[in-house]
Amino acid sequence: MKDINKMNRVELKDHMMSLVSEANYNKTLIEKHDTGHIIDYVSRLEDRIESISACLVSPNDIEKKTEDDPYKGTIIEGKD
């Protein structure tokens, strides 16, 4: 799988739509019991979709804030 930072907008959109389709299909498989793994999988897909969507909205803000410096890229970066 290609790194989302190296994909162009068309590839990101296509990839995101594939993930949306996969998430929607897996939601149809959820039953009242013994499908917790599917629920977890759908949740991870939705997190990935959200990440890609954020890249499409703001491609310059792809970097995520790290636990070491949660204020990276903000006005208070590096100030303790």
TAKA-V628946 format. One record per backbone hydrogen bond with DSSP energy under -0.5 kcal/mol. NH is the residue of the N-H (numbers start at 0). CO is the residue of the C=O. Records with the same first field share a line. If there is no record, write none. Layout:
NH->CO  CO
//
This chain:
5->2
6->3
11->7
12->8
13->9
14->10
15->11
16->12
17->13
18->14
19->15
20->16
21->17
22->18
23->19
24->20
25->21
26->22
27->23  24
28->25
29->26
37->34
38->34
39->35
40->36
41->37
42->38
43->39
44->40
45->41
46->42
47->43
48->44
49->45
50->46
51->47
52->48
53->49
54->50
55->51
56->52
57->53
60->57
61->58
65->68
69->66
71->68
73->70
76->73
78->75
79->77
//
